[in-house]
Amino acid sequence: MRIWEILLVSAGVALNVFAVSVCWGAVLPAVNKKWLLVVTLLLGLWQGGAMLLGRGVVTLPIFEGSTTFLTGSGSRLSVLIFMGLGLYMFFRSSRAGALLERRRDTYGIKEAFLLALTVSIDAFLVGMGMGFLRSGVGISALCFILITMLAVVLGTYTGFWMGSEKRRLAYQVGGAMMVFSGVELLAGLIF
């Protein structure tokens, strides 16, 4: 994968984290910078770890003999993963109903871990796709971590300033980025 493709996929997955951070920020009376730093580091490192774990799964011996059959040089399964996640994000945006915003003084670390676990499924699957494409490990992890951290900060402040109505748009833009990545890979396979 080229660097712009890695950045696009990283940003697409990070918009899921952005949407959830918007909801968090929307109910806080003030943004606690210490809490935000802890959550930002937790989510960034967790997303990077999930991506690396997914990338590591494709190096298991079960995939070695069947890589050509499953992926056709690594690209077919990656196309399915990226497009599938993009369509799922579109589906999620259509189901995102109105959110009742109730003031909440803070969120606990347990809630942050639960969030990290739920949003890391996307990162794990994308890591598998990147592994099939043999993308660079270091640059992929760095992009995932930094873009996720940026998404947490921007999402929290967006929610704090504007409320939670922007989360649906974040899911749609993230879905579009993932589908575009899949289409771009598919076009590379065909042409």
Secondary structure, 3 states (H helix, E strand, C coil): CCHHHHHHHHHHHHHHHHHHHHHHHHHCCCCCHHHHHHHHHHHHHHHHHHHHHHHHHCCCHHHHCCHHHHHCCCHHHHHHHHHHHHHHHHHHHHHCCCCCCCCCCCCCHHHHHHHHHHHHHHHHHHHHHHHHCCCCHHHHHHHHHHHHHHHHHHHHHHHHHHCHHHHHHHHHHHHHHHHHHHHHHHHHHHC
